[in-house]
Structure formats: structure tokens, C-alpha cells
Amino acid sequence: MAQAIALSATSIGGLMAAANTSTAREYHAGLAAMLGVRAALAAQRGYRAEESILETKRGFLEVYGGARAPLPVRM
């Protein structure tokens, strides 16, 4: 289960701007479902991903969870 979640988390990337159009919203829902099934099948076949992908630095929660990462310093 952890591998299926980790593989799924590395496969997503829908943006909130796309949620404003109904066709994009349905497309992303279908895509998420398809990727979840594919990730479960891949994990069952032995594919591996970083199990801490949700909470690790630069992981899913930091990138998509709204936490503000510091901006790089430009010189």
C-alpha cells in the first residue's frame, strides 16, 4: 500500500487553475483514478518509490500542501 501511494504521489500534478473549467476537472479526476490503479499494479509487480514522498523535504506535502518554501536568493 505504501508503494502504491508513493508511486501515485509522484505521478500527479493538477493545478487549481484547471479546476475552473469543467472538462479539465473531470479529466483530472479520471487521470488520478487511472494513475492510482496503475500505481497499485506497478507496486504489486515490485516497482519501488520513496515511501516518505508525502512528508519528505521537497515531497508532496511541501510542494502541493501550501507550505511556503523559501525562494532562492538571486545574485
N, CA, C and O atoms as a Maestro MAE file, in Angstrom:
{
 s_m_m2io_version
 :::
 2.0.0
}

f_m_ct {
 s_m_title
 :::
 protein
 m_atom[300] {
  # First column is atom index #
  i_m_mmod_type
  r_m_x_coord
  r_m_y_coord
  r_m_z_coord
  i_m_residue_number
  s_m_chain_name
  s_m_pdb_residue_name
  s_m_pdb_atom_name
  i_m_atomic_number
  :::
  1 25 0.822 -1.187 0.000 1 A "MET " " N  " 7
  2 3 0.000 0.000 0.000 1 A "MET " " CA " 6
  3 2 0.865 1.249 0.000 1 A "MET " " C  " 6
  4 15 0.582 2.197 -0.733 1 A "MET " " O  " 8
  5 25 1.920 1.264 0.816 2 A "ALA " " N  " 7
  6 3 2.788 2.443 0.867 2 A "ALA " " CA " 6
  7 2 3.423 2.710 -0.494 2 A "ALA " " C  " 6
  8 15 3.556 3.864 -0.903 2 A "ALA " " O  " 8
  9 25 3.815 1.648 -1.196 3 A "GLN " " N  " 7
  10 3 4.421 1.824 -2.520 3 A "GLN " " CA " 6
  11 2 3.409 2.366 -3.518 3 A "GLN " " C  " 6
  12 15 3.756 3.212 -4.342 3 A "GLN " " O  " 8
  13 25 2.183 1.906 -3.463 4 A "ALA " " N  " 7
  14 3 1.149 2.410 -4.378 4 A "ALA " " CA " 6
  15 2 0.905 3.893 -4.129 4 A "ALA " " C  " 6
  16 15 0.758 4.661 -5.079 4 A "ALA " " O  " 8
  17 25 0.859 4.306 -2.864 5 A "ILE " " N  " 7
  18 3 0.660 5.722 -2.539 5 A "ILE " " CA " 6
  19 2 1.859 6.544 -2.989 5 A "ILE " " C  " 6
  20 15 1.697 7.622 -3.561 5 A "ILE " " O  " 8
  21 25 3.055 6.042 -2.735 6 A "ALA " " N  " 7
  22 3 4.256 6.775 -3.128 6 A "ALA " " CA " 6
  23 2 4.343 6.921 -4.641 6 A "ALA " " C  " 6
  24 15 4.676 7.996 -5.142 6 A "ALA " " O  " 8
  25 25 4.047 5.847 -5.375 7 A "LEU " " N  " 7
  26 3 4.082 5.930 -6.834 7 A "LEU " " CA " 6
  27 2 3.001 6.876 -7.356 7 A "LEU " " C  " 6
  28 15 3.237 7.610 -8.316 7 A "LEU " " O  " 8
  29 25 1.832 6.869 -6.743 8 A "SER " " N  " 7
  30 3 0.769 7.782 -7.160 8 A "SER " " CA " 6
  31 2 1.166 9.237 -6.921 8 A "SER " " C  " 6
  32 15 0.954 10.098 -7.775 8 A "SER " " O  " 8
  33 25 1.740 9.497 -5.757 9 A "ALA " " N  " 7
  34 3 2.102 10.868 -5.412 9 A "ALA " " CA " 6
  35 2 3.124 11.448 -6.374 9 A "ALA " " C  " 6
  36 15 3.123 12.653 -6.628 9 A "ALA " " O  " 8
  37 25 3.992 10.607 -6.910 10 A "THR " " N  " 7
  38 3 4.986 11.118 -7.847 10 A "THR " " CA " 6
  39 2 4.402 11.320 -9.239 10 A "THR " " C  " 6
  40 15 5.073 11.875 -10.109 10 A "THR " " O  " 8
  41 25 3.171 10.884 -9.466 11 A "SER " " N  " 7
  42 3 2.554 10.936 -10.789 11 A "SER " " CA " 6
  43 2 1.560 12.076 -10.965 11 A "SER " " C  " 6
  44 15 1.064 12.281 -12.073 11 A "SER " " O  " 8
  45 25 1.256 12.815 -9.919 12 A "ILE " " N  " 7
  46 3 0.197 13.816 -10.021 12 A "ILE " " CA " 6
  47 2 0.755 15.209 -10.208 12 A "ILE " " C  " 6
  48 15 1.941 15.445 -9.978 12 A "ILE " " O  " 8
  49 25 -0.091 16.128 -10.622 13 A "GLY " " N  " 7
  50 3 0.373 17.498 -10.808 13 A "GLY " " CA " 6
  51 2 -0.703 18.450 -11.286 13 A "GLY " " C  " 6
  52 15 -0.369 19.465 -11.897 13 A "GLY " " O  " 8
  53 25 -1.979 18.180 -11.042 14 A "GLY " " N  " 7
  54 3 -3.047 19.078 -11.474 14 A "GLY " " CA " 6
  55 2 -2.963 20.422 -10.769 14 A "GLY " " C  " 6
  56 15 -2.620 20.484 -9.588 14 A "GLY " " O  " 8
  57 25 -3.268 21.476 -11.468 15 A "LEU " " N  " 7
  58 3 -3.229 22.823 -10.900 15 A "LEU " " CA " 6
  59 2 -4.636 23.323 -10.609 15 A "LEU " " C  " 6
  60 15 -5.580 22.950 -11.305 15 A "LEU " " O  " 8
  61 25 -4.788 24.161 -9.590 16 A "MET " " N  " 7
  62 3 -6.099 24.688 -9.233 16 A "MET " " CA " 6
  63 2 -6.726 25.485 -10.376 16 A "MET " " C  " 6
  64 15 -7.951 25.517 -10.498 16 A "MET " " O  " 8
  65 25 -5.923 26.120 -11.204 17 A "ALA " " N  " 7
  66 3 -6.469 26.881 -12.327 17 A "ALA " " CA " 6
  67 2 -7.282 25.986 -13.248 17 A "ALA " " C  " 6
  68 15 -8.249 26.443 -13.859 17 A "ALA " " O  " 8
  69 25 -6.907 24.728 -13.356 18 A "ALA " " N  " 7
  70 3 -7.639 23.793 -14.211 18 A "ALA " " CA " 6
  71 2 -8.990 23.424 -13.610 18 A "ALA " " C  " 6
  72 15 -9.878 22.973 -14.333 18 A "ALA " " O  " 8
  73 25 -9.163 23.606 -12.310 19 A "ALA " " N  " 7
  74 3 -10.425 23.258 -11.654 19 A "ALA " " CA " 6
  75 2 -11.547 24.208 -12.056 19 A "ALA " " C  " 6
  76 15 -12.716 23.903 -11.820 19 A "ALA " " O  " 8
  77 25 -11.224 25.344 -12.654 20 A "ASN " " N  " 7
  78 3 -12.240 26.316 -13.040 20 A "ASN " " CA " 6
  79 2 -12.968 25.943 -14.326 20 A "ASN " " C  " 6
  80 15 -13.972 26.570 -14.664 20 A "ASN " " O  " 8
  81 25 -12.490 24.952 -15.037 21 A "THR " " N  " 7
  82 3 -13.166 24.507 -16.254 21 A "THR " " CA " 6
  83 2 -13.646 23.087 -16.043 21 A "THR " " C  " 6
  84 15 -12.879 22.227 -15.610 21 A "THR " " O  " 8
  85 25 -14.899 22.836 -16.344 22 A "SER " " N  " 7
  86 3 -15.469 21.526 -16.010 22 A "SER " " CA " 6
  87 2 -14.797 20.390 -16.763 22 A "SER " " C  " 6
  88 15 -14.626 19.309 -16.199 22 A "SER " " O  " 8
  89 25 -14.410 20.596 -18.018 23 A "THR " " N  " 7
  90 3 -13.793 19.488 -18.739 23 A "THR " " CA " 6
  91 2 -12.438 19.124 -18.153 23 A "THR " " C  " 6
  92 15 -12.099 17.942 -18.085 23 A "THR " " O  " 8
  93 25 -11.671 20.092 -17.736 24 A "ALA " " N  " 7
  94 3 -10.376 19.803 -17.109 24 A "ALA " " CA " 6
  95 2 -10.579 19.110 -15.777 24 A "ALA " " C  " 6
  96 15 -9.819 18.207 -15.427 24 A "ALA " " O  " 8
  97 25 -11.586 19.516 -15.032 25 A "ARG " " N  " 7
  98 3 -11.843 18.921 -13.716 25 A "ARG " " CA " 6
  99 2 -12.152 17.425 -13.855 25 A "ARG " " C  " 6
  100 15 -11.596 16.605 -13.124 25 A "ARG " " O  " 8
  101 25 -13.024 17.079 -14.778 26 A "GLU " " N  " 7
  102 3 -13.358 15.668 -14.982 26 A "GLU " " CA " 6
  103 2 -12.164 14.883 -15.523 26 A "GLU " " C  " 6
  104 15 -11.938 13.736 -15.137 26 A "GLU " " O  " 8
  105 25 -11.409 15.505 -16.412 27 A "TYR " " N  " 7
  106 3 -10.221 14.844 -16.962 27 A "TYR " " CA " 6
  107 2 -9.246 14.516 -15.844 27 A "TYR " " C  " 6
  108 15 -8.734 13.398 -15.778 27 A "TYR " " O  " 8
  109 25 -8.978 15.487 -14.954 28 A "HIS " " N  " 7
  110 3 -8.018 15.253 -13.879 28 A "HIS " " CA " 6
  111 2 -8.520 14.198 -12.899 28 A "HIS " " C  " 6
  112 15 -7.724 13.428 -12.361 28 A "HIS " " O  " 8
  113 25 -9.820 14.152 -12.661 29 A "ALA " " N  " 7
  114 3 -10.361 13.115 -11.769 29 A "ALA " " CA " 6
  115 2 -10.150 11.730 -12.382 29 A "ALA " " C  " 6
  116 15 -9.740 10.796 -11.692 29 A "ALA " " O  " 8
  117 25 -10.431 11.602 -13.674 30 A "GLY " " N  " 7
  118 3 -10.224 10.322 -14.352 30 A "GLY " " CA " 6
  119 2 -8.756 9.933 -14.407 30 A "GLY " " C  " 6
  120 15 -8.400 8.771 -14.217 30 A "GLY " " O  " 8
  121 25 -7.922 10.911 -14.668 31 A "LEU " " N  " 7
  122 3 -6.482 10.660 -14.728 31 A "LEU " " CA " 6
  123 2 -5.956 10.196 -13.366 31 A "LEU " " C  " 6
  124 15 -5.145 9.273 -13.293 31 A "LEU " " O  " 8
  125 25 -6.416 10.834 -12.297 32 A "ALA " " N  " 7
  126 3 -5.987 10.448 -10.954 32 A "ALA " " CA " 6
  127 2 -6.407 9.011 -10.640 32 A "ALA " " C  " 6
  128 15 -5.635 8.242 -10.068 32 A "ALA " " O  " 8
  129 25 -7.631 8.659 -11.017 33 A "ALA " " N  " 7
  130 3 -8.105 7.292 -10.779 33 A "ALA " " CA " 6
  131 2 -7.276 6.284 -11.575 33 A "ALA " " C  " 6
  132 15 -6.880 5.242 -11.054 33 A "ALA " " O  " 8
  133 25 -7.020 6.610 -12.846 34 A "MET " " N  " 7
  134 3 -6.234 5.714 -13.692 34 A "MET " " CA " 6
  135 2 -4.821 5.538 -13.130 34 A "MET " " C  " 6
  136 15 -4.303 4.423 -13.081 34 A "MET " " O  " 8
  137 25 -4.203 6.641 -12.709 35 A "LEU " " N  " 7
  138 3 -2.843 6.560 -12.175 35 A "LEU " " CA " 6
  139 2 -2.808 5.788 -10.857 35 A "LEU " " C  " 6
  140 15 -1.830 5.098 -10.571 35 A "LEU " " O  " 8
  141 25 -3.863 5.899 -10.054 36 A "GLY " " N  " 7
  142 3 -3.926 5.137 -8.810 36 A "GLY " " CA " 6
  143 2 -3.948 3.641 -9.077 36 A "GLY " " C  " 6
  144 15 -3.253 2.875 -8.409 36 A "GLY " " O  " 8
  145 25 -4.748 3.224 -10.057 37 A "VAL " " N  " 7
  146 3 -4.813 1.806 -10.418 37 A "VAL " " CA " 6
  147 2 -3.473 1.341 -10.978 37 A "VAL " " C  " 6
  148 15 -2.981 0.271 -10.618 37 A "VAL " " O  " 8
  149 25 -2.885 2.149 -11.860 38 A "ARG " " N  " 7
  150 3 -1.596 1.774 -12.447 38 A "ARG " " CA " 6
  151 2 -0.508 1.693 -11.381 38 A "ARG " " C  " 6
  152 15 0.345 0.807 -11.431 38 A "ARG " " O  " 8
  153 25 -0.533 2.617 -10.411 39 A "ALA " " N  " 7
  154 3 0.459 2.595 -9.334 39 A "ALA " " CA " 6
  155 2 0.302 1.351 -8.478 39 A "ALA " " C  " 6
  156 15 1.295 0.746 -8.074 39 A "ALA " " O  " 8
  157 25 -0.941 0.960 -8.195 40 A "ALA " " N  " 7
  158 3 -1.177 -0.253 -7.407 40 A "ALA " " CA " 6
  159 2 -0.658 -1.483 -8.153 40 A "ALA " " C  " 6
  160 15 -0.038 -2.359 -7.550 40 A "ALA " " O  " 8
  161 25 -0.908 -1.550 -9.451 41 A "LEU " " N  " 7
  162 3 -0.417 -2.684 -10.250 41 A "LEU " " CA " 6
  163 2 1.113 -2.697 -10.314 41 A "LEU " " C  " 6
  164 15 1.735 -3.757 -10.239 41 A "LEU " " O  " 8
  165 25 1.711 -1.512 -10.452 42 A "ALA " " N  " 7
  166 3 3.174 -1.433 -10.511 42 A "ALA " " CA " 6
  167 2 3.787 -1.860 -9.179 42 A "ALA " " C  " 6
  168 15 4.777 -2.590 -9.155 42 A "ALA " " O  " 8
  169 25 3.201 -1.406 -8.076 43 A "ALA " " N  " 7
  170 3 3.706 -1.792 -6.754 43 A "ALA " " CA " 6
  171 2 3.582 -3.301 -6.561 43 A "ALA " " C  " 6
  172 15 4.470 -3.937 -5.992 43 A "ALA " " O  " 8
  173 25 2.481 -3.866 -7.037 44 A "GLN " " N  " 7
  174 3 2.272 -5.312 -6.946 44 A "GLN " " CA " 6
  175 2 3.343 -6.067 -7.732 44 A "GLN " " C  " 6
  176 15 3.718 -7.179 -7.363 44 A "GLN " " O  " 8
  177 25 3.829 -5.470 -8.802 45 A "ARG " " N  " 7
  178 3 4.858 -6.106 -9.637 45 A "ARG " " CA " 6
  179 2 6.277 -5.819 -9.158 45 A "ARG " " C  " 6
  180 15 7.244 -6.267 -9.774 45 A "ARG " " O  " 8
  181 25 6.406 -5.076 -8.065 46 A "GLY " " N  " 7
  182 3 7.723 -4.863 -7.486 46 A "GLY " " CA " 6
  183 2 8.349 -3.505 -7.710 46 A "GLY " " C  " 6
  184 15 9.460 -3.267 -7.236 46 A "GLY " " O  " 8
  185 25 7.678 -2.598 -8.419 47 A "TYR " " N  " 7
  186 3 8.226 -1.249 -8.573 47 A "TYR " " CA " 6
  187 2 8.290 -0.587 -7.209 47 A "TYR " " C  " 6
  188 15 7.422 -0.808 -6.364 47 A "TYR " " O  " 8
  189 25 9.314 0.224 -6.995 48 A "ARG " " N  " 7
  190 3 9.511 0.878 -5.706 48 A "ARG " " CA " 6
  191 2 9.665 2.380 -5.894 48 A "ARG " " C  " 6
  192 15 10.192 2.852 -6.901 48 A "ARG " " O  " 8
  193 25 9.192 3.114 -4.898 49 A "ALA " " N  " 7
  194 3 9.329 4.574 -4.871 49 A "ALA " " CA " 6
  195 2 9.680 4.978 -3.444 49 A "ALA " " C  " 6
  196 15 9.615 4.165 -2.523 49 A "ALA " " O  " 8
  197 25 10.047 6.224 -3.277 50 A "GLU " " N  " 7
  198 3 10.393 6.752 -1.955 50 A "GLU " " CA " 6
  199 2 9.151 6.726 -1.064 50 A "GLU " " C  " 6
  200 15 8.186 7.441 -1.333 50 A "GLU " " O  " 8
  201 25 9.164 5.910 -0.007 51 A "GLU " " N  " 7
  202 3 7.991 5.784 0.851 51 A "GLU " " CA " 6
  203 2 7.683 7.030 1.657 51 A "GLU " " C  " 6
  204 15 6.551 7.201 2.110 51 A "GLU " " O  " 8
  205 25 8.653 7.899 1.848 52 A "SER " " N  " 7
  206 3 8.403 9.140 2.594 52 A "SER " " CA " 6
  207 2 8.076 10.295 1.645 52 A "SER " " C  " 6
  208 15 8.220 11.459 2.017 52 A "SER " " O  " 8
  209 25 7.638 9.980 0.419 53 A "ILE " " N  " 7
  210 3 7.391 11.007 -0.597 53 A "ILE " " CA " 6
  211 2 6.357 12.043 -0.148 53 A "ILE " " C  " 6
  212 15 6.384 13.181 -0.617 53 A "ILE " " O  " 8
  213 25 5.457 11.667 0.745 54 A "LEU " " N  " 7
  214 3 4.452 12.627 1.196 54 A "LEU " " CA " 6
  215 2 5.053 13.678 2.117 54 A "LEU " " C  " 6
  216 15 4.779 14.868 1.962 54 A "LEU " " O  " 8
  217 25 5.876 13.247 3.084 55 A "GLU " " N  " 7
  218 3 6.343 14.186 4.103 55 A "GLU " " CA " 6
  219 2 7.801 14.622 3.963 55 A "GLU " " C  " 6
  220 15 8.234 15.506 4.702 55 A "GLU " " O  " 8
  221 25 8.561 14.051 3.064 56 A "THR " " N  " 7
  222 3 9.973 14.399 2.938 56 A "THR " " CA " 6
  223 2 10.158 15.827 2.413 56 A "THR " " C  " 6
  224 15 9.236 16.402 1.835 56 A "THR " " O  " 8
  225 25 11.325 16.382 2.610 57 A "LYS " " N  " 7
  226 3 11.631 17.709 2.074 57 A "LYS " " CA " 6
  227 2 11.488 17.658 0.559 57 A "LYS " " C  " 6
  228 15 11.960 16.721 -0.085 57 A "LYS " " O  " 8
  229 25 10.840 18.661 -0.001 58 A "ARG " " N  " 7
  230 3 10.519 18.764 -1.429 58 A "ARG " " CA " 6
  231 2 9.566 17.657 -1.873 58 A "ARG " " C  " 6
  232 15 9.459 17.369 -3.065 58 A "ARG " " O  " 8
  233 25 8.872 17.033 -0.911 59 A "GLY " " N  " 7
  234 3 7.907 15.982 -1.212 59 A "GLY " " CA " 6
  235 2 6.527 16.560 -1.496 59 A "GLY " " C  " 6
  236 15 6.361 17.771 -1.647 59 A "GLY " " O  " 8
  237 25 5.535 15.664 -1.566 60 A "PHE " " N  " 7
  238 3 4.184 16.048 -1.960 60 A "PHE " " CA " 6
  239 2 3.587 17.140 -1.076 60 A "PHE " " C  " 6
  240 15 3.067 18.131 -1.589 60 A "PHE " " O  " 8
  241 25 3.655 16.973 0.250 61 A "LEU " " N  " 7
  242 3 3.030 17.947 1.144 61 A "LEU " " CA " 6
  243 2 3.693 19.317 1.079 61 A "LEU " " C  " 6
  244 15 3.006 20.337 1.133 61 A "LEU " " O  " 8
  245 25 5.006 19.355 0.965 62 A "GLU " " N  " 7
  246 3 5.691 20.641 0.869 62 A "GLU " " CA " 6
  247 2 5.374 21.327 -0.460 62 A "GLU " " C  " 6
  248 15 5.156 22.538 -0.501 62 A "GLU " " O  " 8
  249 25 5.349 20.557 -1.534 63 A "VAL " " N  " 7
  250 3 5.132 21.136 -2.855 63 A "VAL " " CA " 6
  251 2 3.674 21.513 -3.075 63 A "VAL " " C  " 6
  252 15 3.390 22.602 -3.573 63 A "VAL " " O  " 8
  253 25 2.741 20.628 -2.710 64 A "TYR " " N  " 7
  254 3 1.333 20.848 -3.001 64 A "TYR " " CA " 6
  255 2 0.500 21.201 -1.786 64 A "TYR " " C  " 6
  256 15 -0.679 21.522 -1.930 64 A "TYR " " O  " 8
  257 25 1.077 21.151 -0.591 65 A "GLY " " N  " 7
  258 3 0.302 21.351 0.622 65 A "GLY " " CA " 6
  259 2 0.147 22.789 1.066 65 A "GLY " " C  " 6
  260 15 -0.505 23.049 2.077 65 A "GLY " " O  " 8
  261 25 0.721 23.720 0.348 66 A "GLY " " N  " 7
  262 3 0.548 25.117 0.700 66 A "GLY " " CA " 6
  263 2 1.636 25.684 1.587 66 A "GLY " " C  " 6
  264 15 1.633 26.886 1.852 66 A "GLY " " O  " 8
  265 25 2.565 24.867 2.055 67 A "ALA " " N  " 7
  266 3 3.667 25.386 2.857 67 A "ALA " " CA " 6
  267 2 4.565 26.229 1.960 67 A "ALA " " C  " 6
  268 15 4.904 25.822 0.849 67 A "ALA " " O  " 8
  269 25 4.936 27.375 2.437 68 A "ARG " " N  " 7
  270 3 5.762 28.270 1.646 68 A "ARG " " CA " 6
  271 2 7.229 27.903 1.793 68 A "ARG " " C  " 6
  272 15 7.810 28.039 2.870 68 A "ARG " " O  " 8
  273 25 7.817 27.440 0.711 69 A "ALA " " N  " 7
  274 3 9.250 27.152 0.713 69 A "ALA " " CA " 6
  275 2 9.989 28.460 0.466 69 A "ALA " " C  " 6
  276 15 9.487 29.315 -0.264 69 A "ALA " " O  " 8
  277 25 11.179 28.639 1.060 70 A "PRO " " N  " 7
  278 3 11.918 29.873 0.840 70 A "PRO " " CA " 6
  279 2 12.315 30.004 -0.642 70 A "PRO " " C  " 6
  280 15 12.699 29.029 -1.288 70 A "PRO " " O  " 8
  281 25 12.211 31.214 -1.144 71 A "LEU " " N  " 7
  282 3 12.600 31.484 -2.524 71 A "LEU " " CA " 6
  283 2 14.114 31.496 -2.640 71 A "LEU " " C  " 6
  284 15 14.793 31.911 -1.701 71 A "LEU " " O  " 8
  285 25 14.664 31.055 -3.764 72 A "PRO " " N  " 7
  286 3 16.111 31.096 -3.932 72 A "PRO " " CA " 6
  287 2 16.608 32.543 -4.003 72 A "PRO " " C  " 6
  288 15 15.928 33.431 -4.516 72 A "PRO " " O  " 8
  289 25 17.790 32.745 -3.483 73 A "VAL " " N  " 7
  290 3 18.377 34.083 -3.498 73 A "VAL " " CA " 6
  291 2 18.984 34.315 -4.894 73 A "VAL " " C  " 6
  292 15 19.767 33.502 -5.385 73 A "VAL " " O  " 8
  293 25 18.612 35.416 -5.506 74 A "ARG " " N  " 7
  294 3 19.166 35.754 -6.825 74 A "ARG " " CA " 6
  295 2 20.273 36.763 -6.659 74 A "ARG " " C  " 6
  296 15 20.128 37.748 -5.934 74 A "ARG " " O  " 8
  297 25 21.380 36.518 -7.332 75 A "MET " " N  " 7
  298 3 22.510 37.442 -7.216 75 A "MET " " CA " 6
  299 2 22.741 38.124 -8.533 75 A "MET " " C  " 6
  300 15 23.650 38.945 -8.653 75 A "MET " " O  " 8
  :::
 }
 m_bond[299] {
  # First column is bond index #
  i_m_from
  i_m_to
  i_m_order
  :::
  1 1 2 1
  2 2 3 1
  3 3 4 2
  4 3 5 1
  5 5 6 1
  6 6 7 1
  7 7 8 2
  8 7 9 1
  9 9 10 1
  10 10 11 1
  11 11 12 2
  12 11 13 1
  13 13 14 1
  14 14 15 1
  15 15 16 2
  16 15 17 1
  17 17 18 1
  18 18 19 1
  19 19 20 2
  20 19 21 1
  21 21 22 1
  22 22 23 1
  23 23 24 2
  24 23 25 1
  25 25 26 1
  26 26 27 1
  27 27 28 2
  28 27 29 1
  29 29 30 1
  30 30 31 1
  31 31 32 2
  32 31 33 1
  33 33 34 1
  34 34 35 1
  35 35 36 2
  36 35 37 1
  37 37 38 1
  38 38 39 1
  39 39 40 2
  40 39 41 1
  41 41 42 1
  42 42 43 1
  43 43 44 2
  44 43 45 1
  45 45 46 1
  46 46 47 1
  47 47 48 2
  48 47 49 1
  49 49 50 1
  50 50 51 1
  51 51 52 2
  52 51 53 1
  53 53 54 1
  54 54 55 1
  55 55 56 2
  56 55 57 1
  57 57 58 1
  58 58 59 1
  59 59 60 2
  60 59 61 1
  61 61 62 1
  62 62 63 1
  63 63 64 2
  64 63 65 1
  65 65 66 1
  66 66 67 1
  67 67 68 2
  68 67 69 1
  69 69 70 1
  70 70 71 1
  71 71 72 2
  72 71 73 1
  73 73 74 1
  74 74 75 1
  75 75 76 2
  76 75 77 1
  77 77 78 1
  78 78 79 1
  79 79 80 2
  80 79 81 1
  81 81 82 1
  82 82 83 1
  83 83 84 2
  84 83 85 1
  85 85 86 1
  86 86 87 1
  87 87 88 2
  88 87 89 1
  89 89 90 1
  90 90 91 1
  91 91 92 2
  92 91 93 1
  93 93 94 1
  94 94 95 1
  95 95 96 2
  96 95 97 1
  97 97 98 1
  98 98 99 1
  99 99 100 2
  100 99 101 1
  101 101 102 1
  102 102 103 1
  103 103 104 2
  104 103 105 1
  105 105 106 1
  106 106 107 1
  107 107 108 2
  108 107 109 1
  109 109 110 1
  110 110 111 1
  111 111 112 2
  112 111 113 1
  113 113 114 1
  114 114 115 1
  115 115 116 2
  116 115 117 1
  117 117 118 1
  118 118 119 1
  119 119 120 2
  120 119 121 1
  121 121 122 1
  122 122 123 1
  123 123 124 2
  124 123 125 1
  125 125 126 1
  126 126 127 1
  127 127 128 2
  128 127 129 1
  129 129 130 1
  130 130 131 1
  131 131 132 2
  132 131 133 1
  133 133 134 1
  134 134 135 1
  135 135 136 2
  136 135 137 1
  137 137 138 1
  138 138 139 1
  139 139 140 2
  140 139 141 1
  141 141 142 1
  142 142 143 1
  143 143 144 2
  144 143 145 1
  145 145 146 1
  146 146 147 1
  147 147 148 2
  148 147 149 1
  149 149 150 1
  150 150 151 1
  151 151 152 2
  152 151 153 1
  153 153 154 1
  154 154 155 1
  155 155 156 2
  156 155 157 1
  157 157 158 1
  158 158 159 1
  159 159 160 2
  160 159 161 1
  161 161 162 1
  162 162 163 1
  163 163 164 2
  164 163 165 1
  165 165 166 1
  166 166 167 1
  167 167 168 2
  168 167 169 1
  169 169 170 1
  170 170 171 1
  171 171 172 2
  172 171 173 1
  173 173 174 1
  174 174 175 1
  175 175 176 2
  176 175 177 1
  177 177 178 1
  178 178 179 1
  179 179 180 2
  180 179 181 1
  181 181 182 1
  182 182 183 1
  183 183 184 2
  184 183 185 1
  185 185 186 1
  186 186 187 1
  187 187 188 2
  188 187 189 1
  189 189 190 1
  190 190 191 1
  191 191 192 2
  192 191 193 1
  193 193 194 1
  194 194 195 1
  195 195 196 2
  196 195 197 1
  197 197 198 1
  198 198 199 1
  199 199 200 2
  200 199 201 1
  201 201 202 1
  202 202 203 1
  203 203 204 2
  204 203 205 1
  205 205 206 1
  206 206 207 1
  207 207 208 2
  208 207 209 1
  209 209 210 1
  210 210 211 1
  211 211 212 2
  212 211 213 1
  213 213 214 1
  214 214 215 1
  215 215 216 2
  216 215 217 1
  217 217 218 1
  218 218 219 1
  219 219 220 2
  220 219 221 1
  221 221 222 1
  222 222 223 1
  223 223 224 2
  224 223 225 1
  225 225 226 1
  226 226 227 1
  227 227 228 2
  228 227 229 1
  229 229 230 1
  230 230 231 1
  231 231 232 2
  232 231 233 1
  233 233 234 1
  234 234 235 1
  235 235 236 2
  236 235 237 1
  237 237 238 1
  238 238 239 1
  239 239 240 2
  240 239 241 1
  241 241 242 1
  242 242 243 1
  243 243 244 2
  244 243 245 1
  245 245 246 1
  246 246 247 1
  247 247 248 2
  248 247 249 1
  249 249 250 1
  250 250 251 1
  251 251 252 2
  252 251 253 1
  253 253 254 1
  254 254 255 1
  255 255 256 2
  256 255 257 1
  257 257 258 1
  258 258 259 1
  259 259 260 2
  260 259 261 1
  261 261 262 1
  262 262 263 1
  263 263 264 2
  264 263 265 1
  265 265 266 1
  266 266 267 1
  267 267 268 2
  268 267 269 1
  269 269 270 1
  270 270 271 1
  271 271 272 2
  272 271 273 1
  273 273 274 1
  274 274 275 1
  275 275 276 2
  276 275 277 1
  277 277 278 1
  278 278 279 1
  279 279 280 2
  280 279 281 1
  281 281 282 1
  282 282 283 1
  283 283 284 2
  284 283 285 1
  285 285 286 1
  286 286 287 1
  287 287 288 2
  288 287 289 1
  289 289 290 1
  290 290 291 1
  291 291 292 2
  292 291 293 1
  293 293 294 1
  294 294 295 1
  295 295 296 2
  296 295 297 1
  297 297 298 1
  298 298 299 1
  299 299 300 2
  :::
 }
}
